[in-house]
Amino acid sequence: MGAAGVAGKQAEQKLEESLNLFTSTQVVIKEALNKLGYSDEMYELLKEPLRMLTVRIPVRMDDGSIKIFTGYRSQHNDAVGPTKGGVRFHPEVNEDEVKALSMWMSLKCGIVDLPYGGGKGGIICDPRTMSMGELERLSRGYVRAISQIVGPTKDIPAPDVYTNSQIMAWMMDEYSRLREYDSPGFITGKPLVLGGSQGREKATAQGVVICIEEAAKKRGISIEGARVVVQGFGNAGSFLAKFMHDAGAKVVAISDAYGALYEPDGLDIDYLLDRRDSFGTVTTFFDNTLTNEELLELECDILVPAAVSNQITAANAHNIKAPIVVEAANGPTTLDATKILADRGILLVPDVLASSGGVTVSYFEWVQNNQGYYWTEEEVTEKLRKVLVQAFEHVYETSQQRKVNMRLAAYMVGARKMSEASRFRGWV
């Protein structure tokens, strides 16, 4: 098969994954609403975004040609308040993925009790092949295209896959030019000098660590000396490995797209961080690597899938040996595998809870922008811990009282807030 054939097959797989993500999210939302006693009309309202905008963005490239890019912005539900969610730049962005992720953001905001609904955006492009000038013109063009439906009181974007604080800065500047006043509250994940928040960069990983600590307490496992396996060594995985290593845990295995490293006495995480490249690749420097499949089935106390979706499936869920699984990636465990793990008594902390640290600190950034008063990193960390410990307890208690797995419990907690807001507004 030629390069074009391989690329086409990958695009097909991505489309199927996105569709699966969308339909599986709908399945769990329906089950959660049924458990909570809501009507079918509530499910009809929440099963799709309220708004989905598709835009076409003309950009002058460095060679003088004009290229037309397709972008999306999905606003799932704004009954609670303005929608909130990242913008990803990726060649395989598609409508179903953006819709599903906006639904996840609604659930995340409900779980950590933020005054937001869920939003998500994306542009089909490959930023790795574009110059800084082209990326800036694309970022500004996207803001112009969606400007009527976004804003500090409507919909607040943030960084996501292949976007960063520089792209957020260009977007904020373009929005401020359109509105003719400085609007730092329009977007989060900005550079500190433009109203960004302390602690935003590592907030997602910190949130996962807080969830790991709370889960370990429930199972009577001490973090000091605990054997941790982290699948993935990109932004989230490497931060996590470092945090756990510094907390006294033994990170016995990590992996990247090419394989996994395993050391029963604990890996030297600082050394690996020095060796890895900008894409998180490090295993290519070593012999005797394991596969990612073997990594998932290692003996350990805590397993953290922090790479890609659909890693723990019905095929391997019976072989997972960790008593605690904490999802740092989007959708790493299928619905069938979730049930198998729950039946085996494994404590699974779902992605919508574990990865909610990022949106929580984004909320803190928005609050600081609105107040014009900024907090120290210590204040941000303390507030983040308080929010996530409370959210974890709420989901865990719901799971115990209602005798449901942690994923369904998290969806029940997340869906209740927007359902109640929709009900009080008289929508359903």
N, C-alpha and C positions, 0 to 999 in steps of 0.2 A: 504493500500500500504506500503511495506517495505521501509527501508532506501535507498536501491539500486534503487527501483522504483521511489522514490521521487527525488533522485539525477539524474536519467535518464531523468525524466520529466523536471527538471530545466535545464539540459544541452540542451534538445530539444528547450525549450523556448528561451534560450540564443542564440542558432544557428539561430532560426527564427528572433530574434531581430537584430542580426548581418546582416542577409540577408536583412531585412527591412531597416536597416541603410544604407547598401551599395546601394540598389536599390533606396531608397528615395534620397540619395545624388546624384545619377546619374540623377534622374528626375529633381532636381532643377538646376544642372549644365547644363542640356540640355536646360531648360527654360531660364536660364541666358544667355547662348551663343546665343540663338535665338533672345532674346531682344537686344543683342549687335550687331547682324547682322553677326555673324560668320557662316562659312559653316558647313555642316554635317561632313566634314572631321575633323574639329577641335574637334567636340564632340567625334568622333571615337578615336582621340588621347588621350583625357582627361578623357574618361569614365572608363578607367582601368589604373592601375599603369604601368609605363614603365618596371619595374623590380620587380619580386617577388621571393625571395629566401626562400626555406624551408630547414632547416638543422636538423640533428640528432646529439644530444650531449650526449656522454657517460660520466657518472659521477660516481666516486666511492663514495658510501654512507658510513656513519660512521660504519655500521655493516659489511663492507667489500664487500658487493654486488655491482654489476654495474647496474645502472639504466639508460635507454636511454630516454632522453627528446627530444621533438620536439619544434623547434623554428622557427620564421619567421622574415624576414625583407622586408618591402615593400618600394619601391622608386617610388613615383607617377609621378613626372615630374621635371627634372633638367634643364629645358631651362633657368630659371632665374639664377640659381646658385646651390650650393650643396644642397642636401635634408637634412631635419631636422625633428626630431621627437622622441618621447619617446619610452622606452622599458618597457612593462608591464609583470609582473610575475603573472599569474592567472590560476586556473584550467580550466577555460572556454574560454581561448584565442582560436580564430580560424582564419582561413585564410581570410574570408570575413570581419570580424571585423577589422583586421589589414589593409586590403586594403582600407576599407572605411575611417578609421582614418587617413591614409596617404593622402587621397584625401582632407580631412578636413584640414590637416596641410598645404597643398598647398594653400587652400583658405585663411586660417588664415594669412599666410605669405604675400599673396597678399593684404589682407585687411589692415595690418599694414605696408605694403610697405617694407618688408625685402628682402634681396638679396638671398632668399632661395626658394627651392621647398619643397614639403611635403614628409616626410618619417615616418615610424612607425615600431615598432618591438614588439615581444612578445614571451614568452616561456610558454608552457602548464605545469604548476607546481602549487603546493600549498605551498608558502613560509612559511605559518603559521605552517606547520608540519615539516619544515626542520631546521637543525642546521646551525649555522653561517658558519661552515666549508663546509657543503654541498652547501650552497648558494654561497660561494666564488668560489668553484670549478665549479659550474654551470655557474656563471657569466663569469669566465675566459674562459670556454669552448665555450660559446656563441660568445665571441669576436674572438676566434681562428677560429670558423666556418664561421663568416661573414667578416673576416679581409680583404678579397680581394676587397670588394665593399664599405667599409667605410673608413673614414679618414677626417681630418680637411678641405680638399678641395673636398670631395666626398659626405659624408653623416655623420651627426653629431648626435649621440644619446643623450638621456636625461632621467631623471626619469619619471615614470608614475605610474600606479596602482601597489601597493605593491613593488615598487623599491624606493631607497633613495640615499642619498649622499654617503653612504658607498659602495653600489653596484656600483655606478658610479666610485668611487675611484679604486675598484678592476678592473673594465673594462679598465679604463685609464692606470693602471699599466701594465695590460696584453698587451694592444696595444703598449705601449711604449717599452716593452720587445721585441715584435715581430719586431718593426721598428728600435730598437736599438738607439732611442733617445727619450727624454722626449716630450710627445705630449699632453699637457693640452688642446689644441684646438680640440682634437678628440671628446670630450664629454662635456656636460654642466650639471649643477646641482651637481657639485663636492663640497667637503668640502672647506671652505675658504683657508685652509693652502695648498691646492693642486691647487689653481687657480680658486676657485669658486667665484661667484660674491656676493657682499652685496645685500640684498633684494630679492634674488632668491626664498627663501622659501615661502614668502607671496605674490609673484608677481601676481599669478593668481587671488587671492582674491582682491588684490589692484586694478587690472585691472577691475574687476567686479564693484568695488565701484566707480571707475572713470566713468564707463558707466552709473551707477545708477545716479550719480550726473548730468551728461550731459542730461540724459533722463528727470530727474526731472526739469531741467531748461526749457526744451522744453515744459513741461506741466505746468510750473508756480508753481511747488510744492517745498516748502522749506524743506531741509533735516532735519533741526531743528524741532523736533516734528512730523515728518512724521511717519505714522504707517507702519511698515515693517513686512512682513511674510517671513520666510526663511524655505523652505523645505529641511531638511538635517542638520545634526550637526556634520558631519565628518570634514575632513581637510578644505575643501572649505567653508562649511556652518558655521562652528564655527568661523573661521577667519572673514567671512563676517558679522556675527551677532555682533562680537566684534567691528569691524571697524564702523559699522552703529550705534551701541550703543554709542561708544566714540564720534561720530560725532554729537550726540544730537538727533538721531532718536529714536522712540519708537519701539523696536522690540517686537511686540505683540504676536508673535507665532513662535515656532521652532518645528522641528520634527526629529525623527530618525526612524529606521525600525519598531519600536514597537508602535508608536503612536505620538501624538502631544501635546504640552503644549500651552495654550492660556491664556493671561492676557491682557485685554483691556487697562490697564494703563501702560503696558510695563513690560517685564520680567527682572529679575536680571541676566543679561548675565554672569557677573563675577562669581556669585554663581553657575550657571549651568555649566560653564567651569570647575570649581573645582570638581563638582560632576560626570562629564561624564567619561566613561572609554576610553581605547585606540581606541575602534572602534566607538566612538562618541555616545554611548548609554547613555541616561540620563532619558528618560521618565518612565522607569521601577520603578524609585524611587517615583513616584507620582500617586495619584488617580485622577479620573475625567479627564482622557486624551481624546483627540479627535482622530479621525482617520486621516490618511494622506489625504484621499479624502475630509474630512470636512475642513481640514486646507487650501486646495487650494481655497475653496469657501468663505473664511472669508472676511469681510469688511476690506479693507486696502488701502493704497496709492501705495505701491510697493510690488509686489510678486516676490520672487526669488526662482525658483526651482533649488536646489543645490544638488539633490540626484541622482536619476536614470532616465533612459529614459522613454518616452511614459507616462507621468503623466497627461498632459493636452491633451485631445483627443476630438473628435467630440461629445462624450457623455457628457462632462462637460464644454466645452469651453463657452457655453452660460451662465454658472453660475459663471464665473470668475468675481469678482467685482473690482479688482484692475485696475486702469487706466494705470498702467505701469507694464509690466512683463519683468524681466531681467533673461535670462537663464544662470545659472552658471554650470549646469550639461550638459552632452552630450545628445542632442536630447530629452529634456523633453517634447517638444510640437510636436505633429504630424503635417503633412502637411495640413490635413483637418482642424485641430484646428487652425493652423496659419492663414488660410483664414478667419475662423469665427471671430477670435480676431481682425484681420485687418478690417473686415467689421463692427465690433462693435466700431471701433475707438480706440481700446486699442493699446498703443505703446509697441510693442514686440521687445526687443533688443536680437537678435539671439546669440546662443552659439558661433558661429565662430567669432563673434566680441567680445562679453562680456568676453570670456575666453582666449583671445589672450595675456594677460599680461605675462603669463608664457613663451611663446616662444619669446616674445619681450625681456625679461630680460635674457633669454638663449642666444639670439643674442648679447646682451651687454657683456655677459660673454665671448663668442667666440671672440669678438672684443678686449676685454681686454687681453685675452690669446695671441692673435696675436700680440698685441702691446707690451705686457709685462709691461703694465701700468694700475694700478687699481684705480677704482673710489670709492668715499665715498657713503654711503647709501643715503645721501641727493641728490647726483648727479644722482644716479640710479633712485630714485623716481621722480625727476624732469624730467629726460629724458623720463621715462615711461609715465608720465602724458601728456607730449607734444605729444608723438607718438599716444596715445590712444584717446586724444581729437580730434586730426586731423583725425584719422581713423573714429571715431564716426560721425564727421561732414560730412565726405566724403560719408559715407553710408546713413546718414539721408538726405543729399541733393539729392543723387541719388534717394532715395525713393520718395521724394517730386516731383522732376522734372520728373521722369519717371512714376509717379503714380503707384508704385508697393509697396508691403509690405517690411518691413525691412529685412526679411530673403532673399528674392529674390534680393533686393538691395545689400546686403552684398555679396552674391554669384556673382553678376555682377561685383562688385569692385574686389573681390578676383580672379575671373576667367580671368579678362581682362589682368592682368599683365603677367600671364604665357602664355596666348593666344598670346599676342603681342610678347613675347620673342620667342615663338615657330615659329611665322610667320616670324620674322626677321631672325631667324636661317635658314629658308627655309624648315622647317620640314613639314609645311602644306601650 
